[in-house]
């Protein structure tokens, strides 16, 4: 791991993301608490909140990959953080839950742009042999916020209320903006046609001469619509990309179900307060961060379709244990193990997407992956709100765990026909 941490700008990126994501979690937990606990919001009200935050990323997410591929992920990250500062400051002026709902609308778009840009950065900052470790450490920096964020949210809400939570979020977006501005960048690398230009040999530079999948058709990159079509063609025709996005889509749908169930499980099944909900989120984060460090240590050996499918299967089992028990102790064990499984899913999946996708289309494909997460929430939220009163939290959780297991078995079967990805070397963020 030491080699990755010596890469110029990478340690600053890790620190900036840990701070930035902590602010995002403070704001998100504050909104959840505002809705579910202080105002006794029902399933429909909470579903509306999830939908509002998810719609922009789900609908416009694939479009965000175009500016990432044109400008480069570093510049896209600058834009996302600048917009985040403005949006968080606007949220400090929200005087009601309805106002929070309206002002939270751009949040999903900002988060989708930021997440896709971050997913595109590691291949441009480290050598391919270090890619798994870089993805794991960057994911761990984000996941550290899951540990710190809920506790910080409880403290901030107690002292300053909802406005204080959004003010803190604005400050942490500002930290992310400063870090993004200071990331090293190769001048002249990115062209307006979405390709990667040849900036000439430079000390420590890496080439992009090996590009898997179909070549970029020059006729399709003359417009935004053409670039979107080219990205969609890669998603359809590149077997590795198609497999990874298919597994991700099915898994995100079922994870979104558990995300919707959690507040009601804590409140209605365990009979606990928002404080216990925050502590469970922290325990989940501990599992994520610990497993992320383990993934970084294991390195390339986990970057296979088999690991992705296996982690999917395990996540379904542990999530079902989590919401299927009436015991608070078992719930804490289950949520920690769920976090471990998710870490072993995300890092290999993103690495496979980065390696299977042509370098010039990284932004478009990884933004599709991000949009799938938002789309999953958008689809699951209304169904969950309708079914909760008829089926119950625990029954839905167990059924969801079984469904994830089916997705994993199908994915493992299809993975046998995949060729290994072609390793690429890319230059500059």
C-alpha positions as CSV (number, residue, x, y, z in Angstrom):
1,X,0.0,0.0,0.0
2,X,3.0,2.3,0.6
3,X,3.5,2.7,-3.2
4,X,0.0,4.1,-3.7
5,X,0.3,6.5,-0.8
6,X,3.5,7.9,-2.4
7,X,1.7,8.9,-5.6
8,X,1.6,12.7,-5.8
9,X,-1.7,14.1,-4.6
10,X,-3.2,10.8,-3.6
11,X,-2.9,11.2,0.2
12,X,-4.4,14.7,-0.1
13,X,-7.3,13.2,-2.1
14,X,-7.9,10.6,0.6
15,X,-8.0,13.1,3.4
16,X,-10.2,15.5,1.4
17,X,-12.7,12.8,0.6
18,X,-12.9,11.6,4.2
19,X,-13.7,15.2,5.3
20,X,-16.1,15.8,2.4
21,X,-18.0,12.6,2.8
22,X,-18.3,13.1,6.6
23,X,-20.1,16.4,5.9
24,X,-22.4,14.7,3.4
25,X,-23.3,12.0,6.0
26,X,-24.0,14.6,8.6
27,X,-26.4,16.3,6.3
28,X,-28.0,13.0,5.2
29,X,-28.5,11.6,8.7
30,X,-29.9,15.0,9.8
31,X,-32.5,14.8,7.0
32,X,-33.4,11.2,7.9
33,X,-33.7,12.1,11.6
34,X,-35.7,15.2,10.7
35,X,-38.2,13.1,8.8
36,X,-38.4,9.7,10.5
37,X,-38.0,10.6,14.2
38,X,-38.8,14.2,14.9
39,X,-41.9,14.4,12.7
40,X,-42.8,10.7,12.8
41,X,-42.7,10.5,9.0
42,X,-44.4,7.4,7.5
43,X,-43.2,5.2,4.7
44,X,-44.7,7.5,2.1
45,X,-42.9,10.6,3.4
46,X,-39.6,8.9,3.7
47,X,-40.0,7.4,0.2
48,X,-40.6,10.9,-1.2
49,X,-37.3,12.0,0.3
50,X,-35.4,9.1,-1.2
51,X,-37.1,9.7,-4.6
52,X,-36.3,13.5,-4.6
53,X,-32.6,12.8,-3.8
54,X,-32.4,10.0,-6.4
55,X,-34.2,11.4,-9.4
56,X,-31.5,13.8,-10.7
57,X,-28.8,11.1,-10.5
58,X,-31.0,8.4,-12.0
59,X,-32.3,10.5,-14.9
60,X,-29.3,12.6,-15.7
61,X,-26.5,10.4,-14.4
62,X,-25.4,9.0,-17.7
63,X,-25.1,12.5,-19.2
64,X,-22.6,13.4,-16.4
65,X,-20.1,11.1,-18.0
66,X,-19.7,13.4,-21.0
67,X,-18.1,16.3,-19.2
68,X,-16.0,13.9,-17.2
69,X,-14.6,12.4,-20.3
70,X,-14.3,15.8,-22.1
71,X,-12.7,17.8,-19.2
72,X,-11.2,15.0,-17.1
73,X,-12.3,13.8,-13.7
74,X,-10.3,16.4,-11.8
75,X,-12.1,19.4,-13.4
76,X,-15.5,17.6,-13.0
77,X,-14.7,17.1,-9.3
78,X,-14.0,20.8,-9.0
79,X,-17.4,21.7,-10.5
80,X,-19.2,19.1,-8.3
81,X,-17.7,20.5,-5.0
82,X,-18.4,24.1,-6.0
83,X,-22.0,23.3,-6.7
84,X,-22.1,21.3,-3.4
85,X,-21.0,24.4,-1.4
86,X,-23.8,26.5,-2.9
87,X,-26.5,23.8,-2.4
88,X,-25.5,23.2,1.2
89,X,-25.6,26.9,1.9
90,X,-29.1,27.1,0.4
91,X,-30.2,24.2,2.6
92,X,-29.2,26.2,5.7
93,X,-32.1,28.5,5.0
94,X,-34.7,25.8,4.8
95,X,-37.4,26.5,7.4
96,X,-39.6,23.4,6.9
97,X,-39.4,19.8,5.9
98,X,-41.0,20.7,2.5
99,X,-38.3,23.3,1.9
100,X,-35.6,20.6,2.7
101,X,-37.3,18.3,0.1
102,X,-37.2,21.0,-2.6
103,X,-33.6,22.2,-1.9
104,X,-32.3,18.6,-1.6
105,X,-33.3,18.0,-5.3
106,X,-29.9,19.1,-6.7
107,X,-28.1,17.0,-4.1
108,X,-28.5,13.8,-6.0
109,X,-27.1,15.3,-9.2
110,X,-24.1,16.7,-7.3
111,X,-23.4,13.5,-5.6
112,X,-23.6,11.5,-8.8
113,X,-21.2,13.8,-10.6
114,X,-18.7,13.7,-7.7
115,X,-18.9,9.9,-7.3
116,X,-18.4,9.2,-11.0
117,X,-15.5,11.7,-11.2
118,X,-13.9,10.0,-8.2
119,X,-14.3,6.5,-9.7
120,X,-12.5,7.8,-12.8
121,X,-9.5,9.2,-11.0
122,X,-7.6,6.2,-9.7
123,X,-6.6,4.8,-13.2
124,X,-5.2,8.2,-14.0
125,X,-3.2,8.6,-10.8
126,X,-1.6,5.1,-10.3
127,X,-0.2,2.3,-12.3
128,X,-2.6,-0.6,-13.2
129,X,-0.9,-2.9,-10.7
130,X,-1.8,-0.5,-7.9
131,X,-5.4,0.0,-9.1
132,X,-7.2,-2.3,-6.7
133,X,-5.3,-0.8,-3.7
134,X,-6.0,2.8,-4.9
135,X,-9.7,2.0,-5.3
136,X,-9.8,0.3,-1.9
137,X,-8.1,3.2,-0.1
138,X,-10.3,5.8,-1.8
139,X,-13.3,3.8,-1.0
140,X,-12.1,3.5,2.6
141,X,-11.7,7.2,2.9
142,X,-15.3,7.6,1.8
143,X,-16.4,4.8,4.1
144,X,-14.7,6.4,7.1
145,X,-17.4,9.0,6.9
146,X,-19.9,6.3,7.6
147,X,-18.2,5.7,10.9
148,X,-17.7,9.4,11.8
149,X,-20.7,10.9,10.1
150,X,-23.6,9.6,12.1
151,X,-21.8,10.4,15.4
152,X,-20.9,13.8,14.2
153,X,-24.5,14.3,13.0
154,X,-25.9,13.5,16.4
155,X,-23.5,16.1,18.0
156,X,-24.2,18.8,15.4
157,X,-27.9,18.3,15.5
158,X,-27.9,18.5,19.3
159,X,-25.9,21.8,19.3
160,X,-27.0,23.6,16.1
161,X,-29.9,21.8,14.6
162,X,-30.5,21.1,10.9
163,X,-29.1,24.4,9.7
164,X,-25.8,23.6,11.5
165,X,-25.6,20.2,9.8
166,X,-26.0,21.9,6.3
167,X,-23.4,24.6,7.2
168,X,-20.9,21.8,8.1
169,X,-21.7,20.1,4.9
170,X,-20.9,23.4,3.0
171,X,-17.6,23.7,4.8
172,X,-16.6,20.1,3.9
173,X,-17.6,20.6,0.3
174,X,-15.2,23.6,0.4
175,X,-12.4,21.3,1.6
176,X,-13.1,18.9,-1.3
177,X,-13.0,21.8,-3.7
178,X,-9.6,23.0,-2.5
179,X,-8.2,19.4,-2.7
180,X,-9.5,19.0,-6.2
181,X,-8.0,22.2,-7.4
182,X,-4.6,21.1,-6.1
183,X,-4.6,17.7,-7.8
184,X,-1.8,17.3,-10.3
185,X,-3.0,17.5,-13.9
186,X,-1.3,16.9,-17.3
187,X,-1.7,20.0,-19.5
188,X,-3.3,19.3,-22.9
189,X,-4.3,15.8,-22.1
190,X,-8.1,16.0,-22.6
191,X,-9.7,17.0,-26.0
192,X,-13.1,18.3,-26.6
193,X,-14.1,15.1,-28.5
194,X,-14.0,13.0,-25.4
195,X,-10.8,11.2,-26.3
196,X,-7.4,11.2,-24.6
197,X,-4.8,13.3,-26.4
198,X,-1.2,12.5,-26.7
199,X,0.6,14.9,-24.5
200,X,4.0,13.5,-25.3
201,X,6.4,11.7,-23.1
202,X,6.8,13.1,-19.6
203,X,8.6,11.8,-16.5
204,X,6.5,9.1,-14.9
205,X,3.9,9.3,-17.6
206,X,1.9,6.2,-18.7
207,X,0.5,5.4,-22.1
208,X,-3.1,4.6,-23.2
209,X,-2.2,2.3,-26.1
210,X,-4.2,-0.7,-24.9
211,X,-7.9,-0.1,-24.9
212,X,-10.3,-2.9,-24.5
213,X,-13.7,-3.1,-26.2
214,X,-14.9,-1.5,-29.4
215,X,-12.9,1.5,-30.6
216,X,-14.3,5.0,-30.4
217,X,-16.1,5.9,-33.6
218,X,-15.1,9.5,-34.5
219,X,-18.5,10.0,-36.1
220,X,-20.2,9.5,-32.8
221,X,-18.1,12.0,-30.7
222,X,-19.0,15.2,-32.5
223,X,-21.9,15.9,-30.2
224,X,-23.1,15.2,-26.6
225,X,-25.8,12.9,-28.0
226,X,-23.2,11.0,-30.1
227,X,-20.9,10.6,-27.0
228,X,-23.9,9.2,-25.0
229,X,-24.6,6.7,-27.8
230,X,-21.0,5.6,-28.0
231,X,-21.0,5.0,-24.2
232,X,-24.3,3.1,-24.5
233,X,-22.8,1.0,-27.3
234,X,-19.9,0.0,-25.0
235,X,-22.2,-0.9,-22.2
236,X,-24.2,-3.1,-24.6
237,X,-21.5,-4.8,-26.6
238,X,-18.5,-5.1,-24.3
239,X,-19.1,-8.4,-22.5
240,X,-17.2,-7.4,-19.3
241,X,-18.9,-4.0,-19.0
242,X,-22.3,-5.5,-19.7
243,X,-21.8,-8.2,-17.0
244,X,-20.6,-5.8,-14.4
245,X,-23.4,-3.3,-14.9
246,X,-26.0,-6.1,-14.9
247,X,-24.7,-7.5,-11.6
248,X,-24.5,-3.9,-10.2
249,X,-28.1,-3.1,-11.3
250,X,-29.7,-6.1,-9.7
251,X,-27.6,-5.8,-6.5
252,X,-28.3,-2.0,-6.1
253,X,-32.1,-2.7,-6.4
254,X,-32.0,-5.0,-3.4
255,X,-29.6,-2.9,-1.4
256,X,-32.0,0.0,-1.8
257,X,-34.7,-2.1,-0.3
258,X,-32.6,-2.5,2.9
259,X,-31.8,1.2,2.9
260,X,-35.5,2.0,3.0
261,X,-36.2,-0.7,5.6
262,X,-33.5,0.4,8.1
263,X,-35.2,3.4,9.8
264,X,-38.4,1.5,10.2
265,X,-36.6,-1.6,11.4
266,X,-34.9,0.4,14.1
267,X,-38.0,2.3,15.1
268,X,-40.7,-0.3,14.8
269,X,-39.0,-3.7,15.2
270,X,-36.2,-2.9,17.7
271,X,-38.2,-0.1,19.3
272,X,-35.2,2.2,19.4
273,X,-34.4,5.9,18.8
274,X,-32.5,7.8,16.1
275,X,-29.4,7.5,18.4
276,X,-29.4,3.7,18.0
277,X,-30.0,4.2,14.2
278,X,-26.9,6.4,14.1
279,X,-24.9,3.8,16.1
280,X,-25.9,1.0,13.7
281,X,-24.7,3.2,10.8
282,X,-21.4,3.6,12.6
283,X,-21.1,-0.1,13.1
284,X,-21.8,-0.6,9.4
285,X,-19.1,1.9,8.6
286,X,-16.6,0.0,10.8
287,X,-17.2,-3.1,8.7
288,X,-16.8,-1.2,5.5
289,X,-13.5,0.5,6.5
290,X,-12.0,-2.6,8.0
291,X,-12.8,-4.7,4.9
292,X,-11.6,-1.9,2.6
293,X,-8.1,-2.1,4.3
294,X,-8.2,-5.9,3.9
295,X,-9.1,-5.6,0.2
296,X,-6.2,-3.1,-0.3
297,X,-3.9,-5.7,1.3
298,X,-5.2,-8.5,-0.9
299,X,-4.8,-6.4,-4.0
300,X,-5.3,-7.9,-7.5
301,X,-6.4,-11.3,-6.3
302,X,-9.9,-10.0,-5.5
303,X,-10.4,-8.1,-8.8
304,X,-12.3,-11.0,-10.4
305,X,-16.0,-11.6,-11.3
306,X,-16.0,-14.5,-8.8
307,X,-15.2,-12.2,-5.9
308,X,-18.0,-9.8,-7.0
309,X,-20.6,-12.6,-7.2
310,X,-19.4,-14.1,-3.9
311,X,-19.6,-10.8,-2.2
312,X,-23.1,-10.2,-3.6
313,X,-24.3,-13.6,-2.2
314,X,-22.8,-12.9,1.2
315,X,-24.3,-9.4,1.4
316,X,-27.8,-10.8,0.9
317,X,-27.3,-13.3,3.7
318,X,-25.9,-10.8,6.2
319,X,-28.5,-8.1,5.3
320,X,-31.3,-10.6,5.9
321,X,-29.7,-11.5,9.3
322,X,-29.5,-7.8,10.1
323,X,-33.2,-6.9,9.6
324,X,-34.5,-10.4,10.3
325,X,-33.6,-10.4,14.0
326,X,-35.3,-8.9,17.1
327,X,-32.0,-8.9,19.0
328,X,-30.0,-5.6,19.1
329,X,-26.7,-7.6,19.6
330,X,-27.4,-9.7,16.5
331,X,-28.4,-6.6,14.6
332,X,-25.1,-5.0,15.3
333,X,-23.2,-8.2,14.2
334,X,-25.2,-8.5,11.1
335,X,-24.8,-4.8,10.1
336,X,-21.0,-5.0,10.5
337,X,-20.8,-8.2,8.4
338,X,-23.0,-6.5,5.8
339,X,-20.5,-3.6,5.6
340,X,-17.7,-6.1,5.1
341,X,-19.5,-7.8,2.2
342,X,-20.3,-4.5,0.5
343,X,-16.6,-3.5,0.6
344,X,-15.7,-6.7,-1.1
345,X,-18.3,-6.0,-3.8
346,X,-17.6,-2.4,-4.6
347,X,-13.8,-2.4,-5.0
348,X,-13.6,-5.4,-7.4
349,X,-16.6,-4.2,-9.3
350,X,-15.2,-0.7,-9.9
351,X,-11.8,-2.2,-10.8
352,X,-13.4,-4.5,-13.4
353,X,-15.4,-1.6,-14.9
354,X,-12.2,0.5,-15.1
355,X,-10.3,-2.3,-16.8
356,X,-13.0,-3.5,-19.2
357,X,-14.0,0.1,-20.3
358,X,-11.9,2.0,-23.0
359,X,-10.1,4.8,-21.2
360,X,-11.7,7.6,-23.2
361,X,-15.2,6.4,-22.0
362,X,-14.5,5.8,-18.3
363,X,-16.7,8.8,-17.3
364,X,-19.7,7.6,-19.3
365,X,-19.5,4.0,-18.1
366,X,-18.8,4.8,-14.4
367,X,-21.5,7.4,-14.4
368,X,-24.0,4.8,-15.6
369,X,-22.9,2.7,-12.6
370,X,-23.6,5.6,-10.3
371,X,-27.0,6.3,-12.0
372,X,-28.0,2.7,-11.4
373,X,-27.6,3.3,-7.7
374,X,-29.9,6.3,-7.8
375,X,-32.3,4.5,-10.2
376,X,-32.5,1.6,-7.8
377,X,-33.6,3.8,-5.0
378,X,-36.1,5.6,-7.3
379,X,-37.7,2.2,-8.3
380,X,-37.6,0.6,-4.9
381,X,-38.9,3.5,-2.7
382,X,-42.5,3.6,-3.8
383,X,-42.8,-0.2,-3.9
384,X,-41.4,-0.5,-0.4
385,X,-43.7,2.2,1.0
386,X,-46.7,0.4,-0.5
387,X,-45.7,-3.1,0.7
388,X,-44.5,-2.3,4.2
389,X,-48.0,-2.1,5.7
390,X,-48.9,-5.4,4.1
391,X,-45.8,-7.6,4.5
392,X,-43.8,-6.2,7.3
393,X,-40.2,-5.1,7.7
394,X,-38.6,-8.4,8.6
395,X,-40.4,-10.5,6.0
396,X,-39.4,-8.0,3.3
397,X,-35.8,-8.1,4.5
398,X,-35.6,-11.9,4.4
399,X,-37.1,-12.0,0.9
400,X,-34.7,-9.3,-0.3
401,X,-31.7,-11.4,1.0
402,X,-32.9,-14.4,-0.9
403,X,-33.4,-12.3,-4.1
404,X,-29.8,-11.1,-3.8
405,X,-28.6,-14.7,-3.6
406,X,-30.4,-15.5,-6.8
407,X,-28.7,-12.5,-8.5
408,X,-25.3,-13.8,-7.3
409,X,-25.8,-17.3,-8.6
410,X,-26.9,-16.1,-12.0
411,X,-23.9,-13.7,-12.1
412,X,-21.5,-16.5,-11.2
413,X,-22.8,-18.7,-13.9
414,X,-22.5,-16.0,-16.6
415,X,-19.0,-15.0,-15.4
416,X,-17.6,-18.3,-16.7
417,X,-17.8,-16.9,-20.3
418,X,-15.9,-13.7,-19.6
419,X,-12.4,-13.1,-20.8
420,X,-9.9,-11.3,-18.4
421,X,-9.9,-7.5,-18.9
422,X,-7.1,-5.9,-20.9
423,X,-4.9,-3.8,-18.6
424,X,-4.6,-0.2,-19.6
425,X,-2.1,2.5,-18.6
426,X,-3.6,6.0,-18.6
427,X,-2.1,9.4,-17.9
428,X,-3.1,12.3,-15.7
429,X,-6.3,13.3,-13.8
